[in-house]
Amino acid sequence: MAAIFTECRRVLEPDGIMTLMFTHKATGAWDALTKGLMEAGFVITASWPINTEAEGSLHIKDKSAANSTIFLICRPRTERVEGDDALYWEDLEPKVRAAVRSRIKDFQDAGMRGVDLYLSCFGPALEEFSRHWPVRRGTPRPVPEAKRRQRQAELFEDDWDPYLATPEDALDAARREVKRWRMESLTHMQRQVELDPLTEWFVLAWDAFQAPQFPYDEGLRLARVVGLDMDRDVIGRVAEKKTSNVILWDSAMRAAKGALGPPDGSRGWIDAIHHAAHTGRTRTLQAAQELLERSGVAQEPLLLSALEAVLEVLPPSRAFTGFDPADAVLPSASDFEVLENLRRLAFADRVDKPTQLALWQEDNA
């Protein structure tokens, strides 16, 4: 790609513009693309997400696919101007996060959801990063595990520089900012709370991919955003790895696998919620309510925030929408059904109706 972009830069007029269309969920693809652009002498000056995929497209149907393409507006790089001095990554990262934060709401208001919202925010992050490239670090990055295990040139170049900031750093910063924004949106009750990492990962995975199956590498990056070790903290607890994908578990699967933690939320609020969901599915709603009360968490604000967030991202069941959430009934829709009924029974005065359900009922009234 660098060679192609170099030729584009050669034939482009000094005041010319190159518009590039690109979409890919993998951060590594964006990292390679941006490196190629910057090494060829381009700077990204604007970016716009455009919805380019029909909702019913067969190649994205029922998959955690992106519906949008990001248009990157690229111009030939000029000499640095006054006030555009080189920055260390530690100084530039807050600027990258601010650039993302300034546009998230606009993207969301324009209809960007799930993985598309993350992709939309890659543009502003790369705009800010490319303006200051090359960027150095004040402290070295940790040596990647893969480099420790294998030092082959096909994985890492021999001149790997731990002090060099990469576009992937900017993309990780963008993910963290979107994560903060989405968690604020999903827990909109009048209290400032921060959920435990495992519950955040579970909520954000459903929110981003809107499907129970998605690429392992993307789940791994999401785990890093919330501070989890994917293989130790996620796989075998709330999900499983199958080939190159991750499959999220519902409460029944977690119970069958013996993967449910204590119902008091001491290992994560998603444990308490899944205990309640499984009890409601196999016994009664009253039994689920009593379980939370016996565990001493029924009045816990963090549990209520976790319940609110989970109800915002799980697929609603036929009981509330009149149709199945997919060609085959998703097991997690049964969790939604029992948890929404539990909310109505025990927490209606403290947890609002899920926004997604209210909007659906409004649209279909």
C-alpha positions as CSV (number, residue, x, y, z in Angstrom):
1,M,0.0,0.0,0.0
2,A,2.9,2.4,0.8
3,A,4.1,1.9,-2.8
4,I,0.7,2.7,-4.3
5,F,0.2,5.7,-2.1
6,T,3.7,6.9,-3.0
7,E,2.8,6.9,-6.6
8,C,-0.5,8.7,-5.8
9,R,1.5,11.4,-4.0
10,R,3.9,11.7,-6.9
11,V,1.2,12.5,-9.5
12,L,-0.9,14.6,-7.2
13,E,-0.7,18.4,-7.5
14,P,0.7,20.2,-4.4
15,D,-2.8,21.5,-3.5
16,G,-4.6,18.3,-4.6
17,I,-6.8,16.0,-2.5
18,M,-6.9,12.2,-2.5
19,T,-10.1,10.7,-1.0
20,L,-9.7,7.1,0.2
21,M,-12.6,4.7,1.0
22,F,-11.8,2.1,3.5
23,T,-13.7,-0.2,6.0
24,H,-12.3,-2.9,8.2
25,K,-13.0,-4.0,11.7
26,A,-9.4,-5.1,12.4
27,T,-7.2,-2.4,14.0
28,G,-4.1,-3.9,12.3
29,A,-5.6,-3.2,8.9
30,W,-6.1,0.5,9.8
31,D,-2.6,0.6,11.3
32,A,-1.1,-0.7,8.0
33,L,-3.2,1.7,5.9
34,T,-2.3,4.8,7.9
35,K,1.4,3.9,8.0
36,G,1.3,3.6,4.2
37,L,-0.4,7.0,3.8
38,M,2.0,8.8,6.2
39,E,5.1,7.2,4.8
40,A,4.0,8.2,1.3
41,G,3.8,11.8,2.4
42,F,0.1,12.3,3.1
43,V,-1.7,13.8,6.1
44,I,-5.3,13.0,6.9
45,T,-7.3,16.3,7.1
46,A,-10.9,15.1,7.4
47,S,-12.9,11.9,7.7
48,W,-16.5,11.0,7.2
49,P,-18.4,7.7,7.8
50,I,-20.9,6.8,5.0
51,N,-23.5,4.0,5.3
52,T,-22.7,1.9,2.3
53,E,-24.2,-1.5,3.1
54,A,-27.8,-2.4,2.9
55,E,-29.2,-3.9,6.1
56,G,-30.2,-7.1,4.4
57,S,-27.0,-7.7,2.5
58,L,-26.3,-11.4,2.5
59,H,-22.6,-11.1,3.2
60,I,-23.2,-9.1,6.4
61,K,-26.5,-10.6,7.6
62,D,-26.4,-11.9,11.2
63,K,-22.7,-11.1,11.4
64,S,-20.8,-8.5,13.4
65,A,-20.1,-6.7,10.2
66,A,-19.6,-3.0,9.6
67,N,-22.4,-1.3,7.5
68,S,-20.3,1.9,6.8
69,T,-17.3,2.9,4.9
70,I,-14.9,5.6,6.2
71,F,-13.9,8.3,3.7
72,L,-10.5,9.7,4.5
73,I,-9.6,13.0,3.0
74,C,-5.8,13.1,2.4
75,R,-3.6,16.0,1.4
76,P,0.1,16.2,0.6
77,R,2.1,16.8,3.8
78,T,3.7,20.2,4.1
79,E,6.4,21.5,6.4
80,R,5.3,21.8,10.0
81,V,3.8,25.2,10.7
82,E,4.2,27.2,13.9
83,G,2.1,25.7,16.7
84,D,2.2,22.3,15.1
85,D,5.4,21.2,16.8
86,A,6.3,17.5,17.3
87,L,4.8,16.0,20.4
88,Y,5.6,13.0,22.5
89,W,2.8,10.4,22.5
90,E,2.1,11.1,26.2
91,D,1.3,14.7,25.2
92,L,-0.6,13.8,22.0
93,E,-2.9,11.2,23.4
94,P,-5.1,13.6,25.3
95,K,-5.5,15.6,22.0
96,V,-6.5,12.4,20.2
97,R,-9.1,11.6,22.8
98,A,-10.4,15.1,22.7
99,A,-10.7,14.9,18.9
100,V,-12.7,11.7,19.2
101,R,-14.9,13.0,22.0
102,S,-15.8,16.1,20.0
103,R,-17.4,14.0,17.2
104,I,-18.8,10.9,18.9
105,K,-22.2,12.5,19.5
106,D,-22.5,13.7,16.0
107,F,-21.7,10.2,14.7
108,Q,-24.2,8.6,17.0
109,D,-26.9,11.2,16.2
110,A,-26.3,10.4,12.5
111,G,-27.2,6.8,13.2
112,M,-23.9,5.2,13.7
113,R,-24.3,2.2,16.0
114,G,-22.3,-0.8,17.2
115,V,-19.0,-1.4,15.5
116,D,-19.7,1.4,13.0
117,L,-19.5,3.9,15.9
118,Y,-16.0,2.7,16.7
119,L,-14.9,2.8,13.1
120,S,-16.3,6.3,12.6
121,C,-14.1,7.5,15.5
122,F,-11.0,6.1,14.0
123,G,-11.0,9.0,11.5
124,P,-10.7,11.9,14.0
125,A,-8.1,9.9,15.9
126,L,-6.0,9.4,12.8
127,E,-6.5,13.0,11.7
128,E,-4.9,14.3,14.9
129,F,-2.2,11.6,14.9
130,S,-1.2,12.1,11.2
131,R,-0.8,15.9,11.7
132,H,2.1,15.3,14.2
133,W,3.6,12.2,12.7
134,P,6.3,10.8,13.3
135,V,5.5,10.6,17.0
136,R,7.9,9.4,19.7
137,R,7.2,8.0,23.1
138,G,8.7,9.3,26.3
139,T,8.7,5.8,27.7
140,P,9.1,2.6,25.8
141,R,6.2,0.4,24.9
142,P,6.2,-3.2,26.4
143,V,7.7,-5.8,24.2
144,P,4.8,-7.7,22.6
145,E,4.3,-11.3,23.7
146,A,4.5,-12.5,20.1
147,K,7.9,-10.9,19.8
148,R,9.1,-12.6,22.9
149,R,7.9,-15.9,21.6
150,Q,9.0,-15.6,18.0
151,R,11.5,-13.1,16.5
152,Q,10.8,-13.9,12.9
153,A,10.9,-11.1,10.4
154,E,7.5,-11.9,9.0
155,L,5.8,-10.9,12.3
156,F,8.0,-8.0,13.4
157,E,10.7,-6.0,11.6
158,D,14.2,-6.3,12.9
159,D,14.2,-2.5,13.6
160,W,11.2,-2.6,15.8
161,D,11.4,0.6,17.9
162,P,9.8,0.6,21.4
163,Y,9.9,4.4,21.4
164,L,8.0,4.9,18.2
165,A,4.2,5.6,18.5
166,T,2.1,4.0,15.8
167,P,-1.4,4.6,14.4
168,E,-2.6,1.6,16.4
169,D,-1.9,3.7,19.6
170,A,-4.2,6.3,18.3
171,L,-6.9,3.7,17.4
172,D,-6.6,2.2,20.9
173,A,-7.1,5.7,22.4
174,A,-10.2,6.1,20.2
175,R,-11.6,2.8,21.4
176,R,-11.1,3.9,25.0
177,E,-12.9,7.1,24.4
178,V,-15.8,5.5,22.6
179,K,-16.0,2.9,25.5
180,R,-16.3,5.8,28.0
181,W,-19.0,7.5,25.9
182,R,-21.0,4.3,25.4
183,M,-20.9,3.3,29.1
184,E,-22.1,6.8,30.1
185,S,-24.9,6.4,27.6
186,L,-25.9,2.9,28.7
187,T,-25.9,3.7,32.4
188,H,-27.8,7.0,32.2
189,M,-29.2,6.8,35.7
190,Q,-28.5,9.7,38.1
191,R,-25.4,8.3,39.6
192,Q,-21.7,8.3,38.7
193,V,-20.6,4.7,38.6
194,E,-18.0,2.5,37.0
195,L,-18.7,-1.1,36.5
196,D,-16.2,-3.9,36.9
197,P,-14.1,-4.8,33.8
198,L,-15.8,-8.1,33.1
199,T,-19.3,-6.6,33.1
200,E,-18.1,-3.7,31.0
201,W,-16.5,-6.1,28.5
202,F,-19.7,-8.2,28.2
203,V,-21.9,-5.1,27.7
204,L,-19.5,-3.4,25.3
205,A,-19.1,-6.6,23.2
206,W,-22.9,-6.9,22.7
207,D,-23.1,-3.1,22.1
208,A,-20.3,-3.0,19.6
209,F,-20.9,-6.2,17.6
210,Q,-24.6,-6.7,18.2
211,A,-24.2,-10.4,17.7
212,P,-23.1,-13.3,19.9
213,Q,-20.2,-14.2,17.6
214,F,-17.4,-11.9,16.5
215,P,-13.6,-12.0,15.7
216,Y,-11.4,-13.0,18.6
217,D,-8.9,-10.3,17.8
218,E,-11.5,-7.6,18.1
219,G,-12.7,-9.1,21.5
220,L,-9.0,-9.1,22.5
221,R,-8.7,-5.4,21.8
222,L,-11.9,-4.6,23.7
223,A,-10.5,-6.6,26.6
224,R,-7.4,-4.5,26.6
225,V,-9.5,-1.3,26.6
226,V,-11.2,-2.4,29.9
227,G,-8.1,-3.9,31.4
228,L,-8.7,-7.6,31.1
229,D,-6.6,-10.5,30.0
230,M,-8.7,-12.1,27.3
231,D,-7.7,-15.7,27.8
232,R,-7.5,-15.6,31.5
233,D,-10.4,-13.3,32.4
234,V,-13.0,-13.7,29.6
235,I,-12.6,-17.0,27.8
236,G,-14.2,-19.8,29.9
237,R,-16.1,-17.3,32.1
238,V,-18.5,-15.4,29.8
239,A,-17.5,-16.7,26.3
240,E,-15.6,-19.3,24.4
241,K,-13.1,-19.2,21.6
242,K,-14.0,-21.2,18.5
243,T,-11.4,-21.1,15.7
244,S,-10.8,-17.4,15.2
245,N,-14.1,-16.2,16.7
246,V,-15.5,-15.5,20.2
247,I,-19.0,-16.8,21.1
248,L,-20.7,-15.0,24.0
249,W,-22.5,-17.2,26.5
250,D,-26.0,-16.6,28.0
251,S,-26.9,-17.4,31.6
252,A,-28.0,-21.0,30.7
253,M,-24.7,-21.8,29.0
254,R,-22.6,-20.3,31.8
255,A,-24.6,-22.3,34.3
256,A,-24.1,-25.5,32.2
257,K,-20.4,-24.8,32.0
258,G,-20.1,-24.1,35.7
259,A,-18.8,-20.7,34.8
260,L,-21.0,-18.5,37.0
261,G,-19.2,-16.6,39.7
262,P,-20.8,-15.8,43.1
263,P,-24.3,-14.2,43.0
264,D,-23.1,-11.4,45.2
265,G,-21.2,-9.8,42.3
266,S,-17.8,-10.1,44.1
267,R,-16.2,-11.3,40.9
268,G,-18.4,-9.2,38.5
269,W,-21.9,-7.8,38.4
270,I,-22.6,-9.9,35.3
271,D,-22.4,-12.9,37.6
272,A,-25.2,-11.6,39.8
273,I,-27.3,-10.7,36.7
274,H,-26.8,-14.1,35.0
275,H,-27.6,-15.9,38.3
276,A,-30.9,-14.0,38.4
277,A,-31.6,-14.6,34.8
278,H,-30.9,-18.3,35.1
279,T,-33.1,-18.6,38.2
280,G,-35.9,-16.7,36.5
281,R,-35.7,-19.0,33.4
282,T,-35.6,-22.3,35.4
283,R,-37.8,-21.3,38.3
284,T,-39.7,-18.1,38.8
285,L,-39.2,-14.3,38.8
286,Q,-39.9,-14.3,42.5
287,A,-37.1,-16.8,43.1
288,A,-34.8,-14.6,41.1
289,Q,-35.7,-11.5,43.2
290,E,-35.2,-13.5,46.4
291,L,-31.8,-14.7,45.2
292,L,-30.6,-11.1,44.8
293,E,-32.1,-10.1,48.2
294,R,-30.4,-13.1,49.9
295,S,-27.1,-12.1,48.3
296,G,-27.4,-8.6,49.7
297,V,-27.2,-6.8,46.3
298,A,-30.8,-6.0,45.5
299,Q,-30.3,-2.4,46.7
300,E,-26.8,-2.0,45.3
301,P,-26.6,0.9,42.8
302,L,-23.9,-0.9,40.8
303,L,-26.1,-3.9,40.3
304,L,-28.9,-1.6,39.0
305,S,-26.5,0.2,36.6
306,A,-25.3,-3.2,35.4
307,L,-28.8,-4.4,34.9
308,E,-29.7,-1.2,33.0
309,A,-26.7,-1.6,30.7
310,V,-27.3,-5.3,30.0
311,L,-30.9,-4.6,29.1
312,E,-29.8,-1.9,26.6
313,V,-27.6,-4.3,24.7
314,L,-29.2,-7.8,24.7
315,P,-31.5,-8.6,21.8
316,P,-35.2,-8.3,22.9
317,S,-37.3,-11.4,22.7
318,R,-40.4,-12.1,20.6
319,A,-42.5,-11.4,23.7
320,F,-41.7,-7.7,23.4
321,T,-41.2,-7.2,19.7
322,G,-43.5,-9.8,18.1
323,F,-40.7,-11.4,16.1
324,D,-37.4,-13.3,16.8
325,P,-34.2,-11.2,16.9
326,A,-32.6,-13.4,14.2
327,D,-33.5,-16.3,11.8
328,A,-32.9,-18.6,14.8
329,V,-33.9,-17.5,18.3
330,L,-30.8,-16.2,20.2
331,P,-30.5,-17.7,23.7
332,S,-29.6,-14.3,25.1
333,A,-33.0,-13.0,24.0
334,S,-34.4,-15.3,26.8
335,D,-32.1,-13.5,29.2
336,F,-33.5,-10.2,28.1
337,E,-37.1,-11.4,28.6
338,V,-36.6,-12.6,32.1
339,L,-34.4,-9.6,33.1
340,E,-36.9,-7.1,31.7
341,N,-39.8,-8.8,33.6
342,L,-37.6,-8.8,36.7
343,R,-37.0,-5.1,36.3
344,R,-40.7,-4.5,36.0
345,L,-41.4,-6.6,39.1
346,A,-38.7,-5.4,41.4
347,F,-36.8,-2.4,40.0
348,A,-39.2,-0.4,37.9
349,D,-38.9,2.6,40.3
350,R,-35.1,2.7,40.0
351,V,-34.3,1.3,36.5
352,D,-36.0,2.9,33.5
353,K,-37.4,0.9,30.6
354,P,-34.6,0.0,28.1
355,T,-34.3,2.8,25.6
356,Q,-34.0,0.3,22.7
357,L,-37.4,-1.2,23.7
358,A,-39.0,2.2,24.1
359,L,-37.8,3.3,20.7
360,W,-38.9,0.0,19.0
361,Q,-42.4,0.3,20.6
362,E,-42.6,4.0,19.5
363,D,-41.6,3.2,15.9
364,N,-44.1,0.4,15.7
365,A,-47.0,2.1,17.5
